[in-house]
Amino acid sequence: MSLPPTKKVFERLDNSNLIRYLLLFALGWAIVQVLAYFQTVIAIFTLAAILAFLLNYPVQWLHRFLPHGVAVGLVFFLSFVILGGFSITIGLAIVSQGQQLLSQSTEFFNSVIPLVERLEQILNNWNIQVNFGAIEEQVRNQVLSGIGVGLTTLQTWLSNLIDLILIAVVAFFMLLDGERLWTFFLKSFPSSFQGKLTESIQRNFLGFFWGRLILSVFFGVSTFIVFLILQVPYALVLAAIAGVFDLIPGIGATLGIGLVALIILPQGIWLSLKVLVSCILLQQVEENLLMPRIMQGSVNLNPVVMFFALLVGARVAGLLGIFLAIPVAGVIIGLWEVDEMKGERE
């Protein structure tokens, strides 16, 4: 007579297995603590590696006509000038419009207070005891704090030049001599595994980041044009919100559209509805027409696995983890060939 499955499991848990599991758990805990301690360093080198990955495409193209060092210097200089000028001009405009939006939101809530108090008085006259004060205070604090946190984060990014300079310097040297470092890293893996690892990382990381960047730029620019046509106030900052949220795979565009519609709501329900419908149409164009072509051959994950990876990444590494979770999960699943966790059969 065969033993029940639970009894078989408990019989396998002898002292040696328990010690092995405890050591694995302790090792995992130690790794998490080390990563948390060096979080800033890891974030700088990770962002530098992403930047080097993205700039490697134009460097490889120019390398056919110029020496490698000259190609790296030229691409880096042009990228620095273009991105720096764009970030300063657009960033300052976004901060300025955001401050105006925050001020207008405060005025809107102050104008709504008398209406809410009158509604509460009418309901009290009908013997309906309702206290809108607590709800009003909570809504105001949530909206204003959300907008304020976003503006503070943007201002912090613009002012934190030291980290940006470090990221740029590390990315520059990665472009110059990163191939030797990558070869040294691959030596720790079997030779039969090295080519597969390189191909999987290039396909998932490069394809994902370039694809998300192109889609986000399309969504941000197209929403900005639509907002100008609809004469939406603060079109630049609202389009920037939609574009940044679109970087988050899965639910980013939906969150950005909902937030933009709520911000515009004080300007009128009809305008908010027009913005909502227009953004949803643009989202459908992006996801059904552009995404299959741009992201083709890139990350191939089951939606459930994708959302699980996003939540784990957010919990482990915050905002950086959200952007890295999808390609990391794609690399792991691609290397181990777990077909059940893929989005579609290849």
matplotlib code that plots the C-alpha trace (Angstrom):
import matplotlib.pyplot as plt

x = [0.0, 1.5, 2.0, -0.1, 1.7, 1.8, 3.5, 6.1, 6.9, 7.3, 9.5, 11.9, 12.3, 15.2, 17.9, 20.2, 17.3, 16.1, 19.6, 19.9, 16.6, 17.5, 20.8, 19.1, 16.7, 19.5, 21.5, 18.4, 17.9, 21.6, 21.4, 18.4, 20.1, 23.3, 21.2, 19.3, 22.6, 24.1, 20.8, 22.1, 25.2, 23.2, 20.7, 23.4, 25.1, 21.8, 20.7, 24.1, 24.0, 20.5, 21.8, 24.8, 22.6, 20.4, 23.3, 25.1, 22.8, 24.0, 27.6, 27.7, 26.3, 28.9, 31.6, 31.4, 32.7, 34.7, 37.0, 35.2, 36.4, 35.4, 32.0, 31.4, 32.4, 30.3, 27.2, 27.6, 28.2, 25.2, 23.0, 24.1, 23.4, 20.0, 18.7, 20.2, 18.6, 15.3, 15.2, 16.0, 13.6, 10.7, 11.4, 11.3, 8.1, 6.5, 7.5, 6.1, 2.8, 2.6, 2.9, 0.1, -2.0, -1.4, -2.4, -5.6, -6.5, -6.3, -8.5, -11.0, -11.4, -11.8, -14.6, -16.3, -16.4, -19.4, -21.4, -20.6, -21.6, -24.9, -25.6, -24.9, -27.2, -30.0, -29.6, -29.6, -32.9, -34.3, -33.1, -30.4, -27.2, -24.2, -20.8, -19.0, -16.2, -14.0, -14.6, -13.8, -10.6, -9.4, -10.0, -8.3, -5.3, -5.0, -5.2, -2.9, -0.3, -0.3, 0.3, 2.8, 4.8, 5.0, 6.3, 8.7, 10.0, 10.5, 12.3, 14.5, 15.5, 16.3, 18.4, 20.2, 23.0, 25.6, 23.9, 23.1, 26.8, 27.9, 25.4, 26.6, 30.3, 29.8, 27.7, 30.4, 33.1, 30.7, 30.4, 34.1, 35.2, 32.1, 32.6, 35.6, 33.6, 30.8, 33.2, 34.6, 31.1, 30.2, 33.2, 31.3, 28.8, 29.2, 30.3, 27.1, 25.1, 26.9, 25.5, 22.0, 22.3, 23.6, 20.9, 18.2, 19.4, 19.7, 16.3, 14.5, 16.3, 17.1, 13.8, 11.8, 13.5, 13.6, 10.0, 8.7, 10.6, 9.2, 5.7, 5.9, 7.1, 4.3, 1.7, 3.0, 3.4, 0.0, -1.8, -0.1, -1.4, -4.9, -4.9, -3.9, -6.7, -9.2, -7.7, -7.0, -5.1, -1.7, -1.4, 2.3, 2.4, -0.7, 0.8, 4.1, 2.1, 0.4, 3.7, 5.6, 2.9, 2.9, 6.4, 4.9, 3.9, 0.4, -1.5, 0.6, -1.4, -4.7, -3.4, -2.1, -5.3, -7.4, -5.2, -5.3, -9.1, -9.4, -7.0, -9.1, -12.4, -12.5, -12.4, -15.7, -17.2, -17.6, -13.9, -12.8, -15.0, -13.6, -10.0, -10.8, -12.3, -9.5, -6.8, -8.5, -8.6, -4.9, -4.2, -6.0, -4.0, -0.8, -1.6, -3.2, -1.3, 2.1, 2.9, 2.8, 5.3, 7.6, 7.7, 7.8, 10.4, 10.9, 9.5, 7.0, 5.2, 1.9, -0.1, -0.5, 3.3, 3.8, 1.7, 3.3, 6.7, 5.7, 4.4, 7.6, 9.8, 8.0, 8.3, 12.0, 13.4, 10.6, 10.3, 13.5, 12.1, 9.0, 11.0, 13.4, 10.9, 9.5, 12.8, 14.3, 11.3, 11.6, 15.2, 14.6, 11.6, 13.4, 16.6, 14.7, 12.1, 9.0, 6.4, 3.5, 4.6, 5.0, 2.3, 2.1, 3.8, 6.9]
y = [0.0, 3.4, 6.1, 9.3, 12.2, 14.3, 11.5, 11.1, 14.8, 14.7, 11.6, 13.5, 16.3, 14.8, 16.9, 17.3, 18.5, 20.9, 22.3, 22.7, 24.6, 26.8, 27.7, 28.5, 30.7, 32.4, 32.9, 34.5, 36.8, 37.8, 38.6, 40.8, 42.7, 43.2, 44.5, 46.8, 48.2, 48.9, 50.0, 53.4, 51.8, 49.1, 51.6, 53.7, 50.8, 49.3, 52.6, 53.0, 49.5, 50.2, 53.5, 51.7, 49.0, 51.5, 53.5, 50.4, 50.3, 53.6, 52.9, 49.6, 51.3, 54.1, 51.6, 50.5, 53.9, 55.1, 53.7, 52.3, 55.0, 57.8, 56.2, 56.0, 59.6, 61.0, 59.0, 59.9, 63.6, 63.9, 62.0, 64.2, 67.4, 66.2, 64.6, 67.3, 70.1, 68.3, 67.4, 70.9, 72.7, 70.2, 69.5, 73.1, 73.7, 70.6, 71.8, 75.3, 74.0, 71.5, 74.2, 76.2, 73.0, 72.4, 76.0, 75.7, 72.4, 74.2, 77.0, 74.4, 72.6, 75.9, 76.8, 73.5, 73.8, 76.2, 73.9, 70.8, 72.7, 73.8, 70.2, 68.9, 71.5, 70.6, 66.9, 67.7, 69.6, 66.4, 64.6, 62.9, 63.1, 63.2, 64.6, 65.6, 67.3, 64.2, 63.0, 66.4, 66.7, 63.2, 63.7, 67.0, 65.7, 62.6, 64.6, 67.4, 65.0, 62.9, 65.9, 67.3, 64.0, 63.8, 67.3, 66.8, 63.7, 65.4, 68.3, 65.9, 64.1, 67.4, 68.7, 65.4, 66.1, 64.1, 60.7, 61.6, 62.5, 59.2, 57.3, 59.0, 58.4, 54.7, 54.2, 55.9, 53.5, 50.5, 51.5, 51.8, 48.6, 46.8, 43.9, 42.6, 42.9, 41.0, 38.2, 38.0, 37.7, 34.9, 32.8, 31.9, 30.0, 26.8, 27.5, 25.9, 28.3, 31.6, 32.2, 31.4, 33.8, 36.6, 36.2, 36.1, 39.2, 41.1, 40.0, 40.7, 43.8, 45.6, 44.8, 45.6, 49.0, 50.2, 49.1, 50.7, 53.9, 54.2, 53.4, 55.9, 58.6, 57.9, 58.0, 61.1, 63.1, 61.9, 62.8, 66.2, 66.8, 65.7, 67.9, 70.9, 70.2, 69.8, 73.0, 71.2, 73.4, 72.3, 70.0, 69.5, 68.3, 66.1, 64.5, 63.9, 62.1, 59.9, 59.2, 58.3, 56.0, 54.3, 53.2, 50.7, 47.6, 46.2, 48.8, 51.9, 53.5, 52.8, 54.4, 57.4, 57.9, 57.6, 60.1, 62.6, 62.4, 63.0, 66.0, 67.5, 66.9, 70.3, 71.9, 70.2, 66.7, 67.0, 67.9, 65.1, 62.6, 63.7, 63.4, 59.9, 58.7, 60.1, 58.6, 55.2, 55.3, 56.2, 53.3, 50.9, 52.1, 51.6, 48.2, 46.7, 48.3, 49.4, 47.1, 43.8, 45.2, 47.1, 44.4, 41.5, 38.9, 40.7, 39.7, 36.9, 36.4, 35.2, 38.2, 36.6, 36.1, 39.7, 41.2, 39.0, 40.1, 43.7, 43.4, 41.5, 44.1, 47.0, 45.4, 44.5, 47.6, 50.2, 52.2, 50.6, 47.2, 47.9, 48.7, 45.7, 43.1, 42.3, 41.8, 39.9, 37.5, 37.2, 36.2, 33.6, 32.0, 32.1, 30.4, 27.7, 27.4, 27.3, 27.3, 27.4, 30.9, 32.3, 34.5, 32.4, 29.5, 30.3]
z = [0.0, -1.1, 1.5, 1.3, -0.5, 2.7, 4.6, 1.8, 2.0, 5.8, 5.5, 3.2, 5.7, 7.6, 9.3, 6.3, 4.1, 6.7, 7.2, 3.4, 3.2, 6.1, 4.5, 1.2, 3.0, 4.9, 1.7, 0.0, 3.0, 3.0, -0.7, -0.2, 2.6, 0.5, -2.4, -0.1, 1.4, -2.1, -3.6, -4.8, -6.4, -8.1, -9.4, -10.9, -12.6, -13.8, -15.4, -16.9, -18.4, -19.8, -21.4, -22.8, -24.2, -25.9, -27.3, -28.5, -31.7, -33.2, -32.0, -33.9, -37.0, -36.9, -36.2, -39.8, -40.9, -37.9, -35.2, -32.2, -29.8, -32.2, -32.8, -29.0, -28.4, -31.3, -30.3, -26.7, -27.4, -29.7, -27.3, -24.4, -26.3, -27.6, -24.4, -22.2, -24.1, -24.5, -20.8, -19.6, -21.8, -21.6, -17.9, -16.9, -18.9, -17.3, -13.8, -14.5, -15.8, -13.0, -10.4, -12.1, -12.1, -8.4, -7.7, -9.8, -8.1, -4.7, -5.9, -7.4, -4.1, -2.2, -4.5, -4.1, -0.3, -0.1, -2.4, -0.3, 2.9, 1.3, 0.2, 3.7, 5.2, 2.8, 3.7, 7.4, 6.9, 5.5, 8.7, 6.7, 8.8, 6.4, 7.2, 4.0, 5.9, 6.5, 2.9, 1.5, 3.5, 2.6, -1.2, -1.2, 0.7, -1.6, -4.9, -3.8, -2.2, -5.4, -7.6, -5.2, -4.9, -8.7, -9.1, -6.2, -7.8, -11.2, -9.5, -7.6, -10.9, -12.5, -9.6, -8.8, -11.3, -9.5, -10.0, -13.6, -14.3, -12.7, -14.8, -18.0, -17.1, -16.3, -19.5, -21.5, -20.3, -20.7, -24.3, -24.7, -23.0, -22.0, -24.4, -22.3, -19.1, -20.7, -21.9, -18.4, -16.9, -19.4, -18.4, -15.2, -17.3, -19.4, -23.0, -24.4, -22.3, -23.1, -26.5, -25.4, -22.4, -24.6, -27.2, -24.5, -22.8, -26.0, -27.2, -23.9, -22.6, -25.8, -27.5, -24.4, -23.6, -27.2, -27.7, -24.6, -25.3, -28.8, -27.7, -24.8, -27.1, -29.6, -26.9, -25.2, -28.5, -29.8, -26.6, -26.6, -30.1, -29.2, -26.1, -28.2, -30.6, -27.7, -26.1, -22.9, -20.4, -19.3, -22.3, -21.9, -18.3, -18.9, -22.0, -20.1, -17.4, -19.9, -21.7, -18.5, -17.2, -20.6, -19.9, -17.3, -19.3, -18.8, -16.8, -17.2, -20.1, -18.3, -15.1, -16.9, -18.8, -15.7, -13.8, -16.7, -16.9, -13.2, -13.3, -16.2, -14.4, -12.7, -16.2, -17.1, -17.4, -21.1, -21.7, -19.4, -21.3, -24.6, -23.3, -21.9, -25.2, -27.3, -25.0, -25.1, -28.9, -29.0, -26.6, -28.8, -31.8, -29.9, -28.5, -31.6, -34.5, -33.2, -30.3, -32.3, -34.8, -32.5, -29.7, -32.1, -31.1, -27.7, -24.3, -24.5, -21.2, -20.0, -18.7, -15.2, -15.0, -16.2, -13.5, -10.9, -12.0, -11.9, -8.3, -7.2, -8.9, -7.3, -3.9, -4.2, -6.0, -6.3, -9.5, -10.9, -10.2, -12.2, -15.3, -14.9, -13.8, -17.2, -19.1, -16.2, -16.1, -19.9, -19.7, -16.9, -18.6, -22.0, -20.7, -18.9, -21.7, -19.5, -22.3, -19.8, -18.7, -22.2, -23.8, -27.0, -28.6, -30.6]

ax = plt.figure().add_subplot(projection="3d")
ax.plot(x, y, z, "-o")
ax.set_aspect("equal")
plt.show()
